[in-house]
Amino acid sequence: ARSSKQRSGGMTEAALSPIVERLMAVLGVSGTTNEYTQLLAQHISGEGMSAVGMDLICRKLRERAPDPRTFDARYEELKGRNVRELDRTLHLLQKLTEDKAVLTMLSDGSTACSSLR
């Protein structure tokens, strides 16, 4: 049986942790990577998502998009190109947009990165 730390996509949380650490360092964010590594690991999978689930995810993202029509057009374009992990990536994005701590971290990191330019 597969360990809970091993996902069907082949990436383990141990393999993802350094990636999350580097991202947090680039963004100038301190803290533990465990929560973000687990969230990322949950969204790497070879399994597809249901059409109903994707409709809900897209609806939520569309509601938050600055331009919902542009979101729809880009989504359809990427879907038409059969972009690997598109569904999982959008699901992760939707989860991130609902997490105030992540949004604050990304906002603070974006500001820090901008000041380095």
N, C-alpha and C positions, 0 to 999 in steps of 0.2 A: 504494500500500500504506500501511496505517496505521502510524504510528510506534509503537515500543514504549512511548513515553511517553503515547500516546493510547489510551484504553480505549473499548470499544464503547458504553459508557454516555455518552460524550461528555465526561467529566471528565478533564482532564490532570493529571499530577502537579504541574505548575506552578500549576494552579487549586486543587488540594487543599492545597498547601504552606501557604498563609496560614491555612487552616482549622485544620490541625494545629498551626501555630505559636500561634494564639489559644488552642486547647484546652490546649496545654502551658503557656502563660502563666497561664491561669485555674487550672490545677492546681498552679502553682508549680514546674514541672519545667523544668530547664535541659537543654541538649544539642541535638543535631542532629535535625532532623525527617525526614531522608531515609528512614530505615528505616520509620518509621511512615507516612509519605506513600506509600511504595511498597506497603506492606501494605494500606492503605486503598484505593489505586487498583486493586489486584488484585481487590477485592471489589465494585467498582461495574461492573456489566455488565447489558446487556439480555438476556443469555442465561440460561436456566434451568439448574438443577443436576439431576443424575440423582436418581431416587428412592433408589437404593442409597447414593449419597453423602449425601443428607439423612438417611437412616436412621442412618448412622454418626455424623454430626455430632450429631444429636439424642441418640443413645445416650451420646456423650461428655459432652454438656452435662447430660443427665439425671443421670449419675453424679456430677457436681460440684454439682448443684443442692441447696440446703438442703432443698427439698421436691419430690421428683421428680414427684409427682402434680400439684402446682400448675404445674410447668414444662409437663407434658403438656397440661393444661387450657388454659394461656395460648397454647401453640403452636397447638393445634387452633383456638382462638378467632381468632387472628391469621390462620391459614391460611384459615379460613372467610370472613374478611373480604377475602381476596385482597390482603393487605398487600404493596405493591410492595417488592421487594428483600428480602423476609423470608428467603429461603434464603441469600442472600449475607450478610445481616446476621448470621444465626446462624453461618455459616461463619467470619466475621470474629471473632465473639464466642468461638467455639470455639478459634480460633488464639490469640486474646489470653489465654485462660485457660491456655494451655500455655506461654506466654512469661513466665518468671519476672521478666525485666527490666520488662516492661510491667506485670505485677501489682504489682511494687514501686513503679513510677512512679505507678500509679493509687492505690495505698494511701497513698503519701506525699502525693500531691496531695489526696486526700480529707481527710487529716488537716489539711493546710494550709488547705483551704477551710473546714473545720469550725471552726478556730481564728479565722477571720475573722468568724464570725457572732456 
